[in-house]
Amino acid sequence: MPDHRHRALGAILSSLLFAAPAHAGAVLDYVGTYVWSREEDSFGGFSGVEISPDGREFHALTDRSHLYWGRVQRDPRGIVRDMVVAGRAHLQDSKGEPLPPGYIGDSEGLAVGTRNDIWISFEGLDRIARYDDPDRPAVTLPRPPELPGMGQNAGLEALAIRQDGTVFAIPERSADPETPFTVLSFADDAWSKHTTIRRDPRWRPVGADFGPDGWFYLLERNFHGILGFSSRIRRMHLTPGQAQDDEILLETKPLQYDNLEGLSVWDDGTGTRLTMISDDNFLFVQRTEIVEYRLRPENAPPREN
């Protein structure tokens, strides 16, 4: 069979295997997976990722307060082939002391602003920190309000910045399985309760980002015990009071991927692409995976890689 027919068949199969539920207005097509590994002790446990608007650079955050950054190396089809590290930093508190792992240094959410300001959410001691330089002390910010359901391992998990600079944070848990998640917003040096998002009992937010299309994308996780994790992606508009136009774009099977925890949404020149990173929990039986999908309208044909 000619090579172009192989590629077309692969694109069709991808659309069948990884398509969104029928009620969604868009489909996510699988692009590729890259397994990232390094030898240093600080590597692993990634909870956040940010890809630059051109797809060429990255920031990646571990849950032990280490931040990596560098260049994404892609093949001619745009598939990740390497993550070339240019630097890493052990994040500091506002007094310049390196953050210890655990209660104080459990860094979870990552967002990068238009001025390259780095925002990080922490659970344990729940707070948001801003770093104008990752090698310098954190900028002190007002503490966000405590929400029902938040705890030491269920604090502010997902973090995103809107184009106007407003920061949004979502806790991993609400008051009970039937209570919607509260979305906090931070603007003009003050926190407020911006909106709520429907909660489905077994799914918990772990990553978020605003896409170049203006939608808010939410990565959620479901834990199945010895069967590992499944992941889900929803998109919506964060209108005040209650989120609108909520769509489920993707739901993976248990063990299809590792523990996907970070999400970045960007424009690859042909459309909206979603990049995810997995948390290996610093365990040899797990992997750090970079997983990418591309968004297309529900009625449009699949695009060949």
HELIX and SHEET records of a PDB file:
HELIX    1   1 ASP A    3  PHE A   18  1                                  16    
HELIX    2   2 GLY A  225  LEU A  227  5                                   3    
SHEET    1   A 4 ALA A  26  TRP A  36  0                                        
SHEET    2   A 4 THR A 288  PRO A 297 -1                                        
SHEET    3   A 4 THR A 272  SER A 278 -1                                        
SHEET    4   A 4 LEU A 260  ASP A 267 -1                                        
SHEET    1   B 4 PHE A  46  ILE A  51  0                                        
SHEET    2   B 4 GLU A  57  THR A  62 -1                                        
SHEET    3   B 4 HIS A  66  ARG A  74 -1                                        
SHEET    4   B 4 VAL A  80  HIS A  90 -1                                        
SHEET    1   C 3 SER A 107  VAL A 112  0                                        
SHEET    2   C 3 ILE A 118  PHE A 122 -1                                        
SHEET    3   C 3 ARG A 127  TYR A 131 -1                                        
SHEET    1   D 4 LEU A 156  ILE A 161  0                                        
SHEET    2   D 4 VAL A 167  PRO A 171 -1                                        
SHEET    3   D 4 PHE A 181  ALA A 187 -1                                        
SHEET    4   D 4 ALA A 190  ILE A 197 -1                                        
SHEET    1   E 4 ARG A 204  PHE A 210  0                                        
SHEET    2   E 4 PHE A 216  PHE A 223 -1                                        
SHEET    3   E 4 PHE A 229  HIS A 237 -1                                        
SHEET    4   E 4 GLN A 244  GLU A 251 -1                                        
END                                                                             
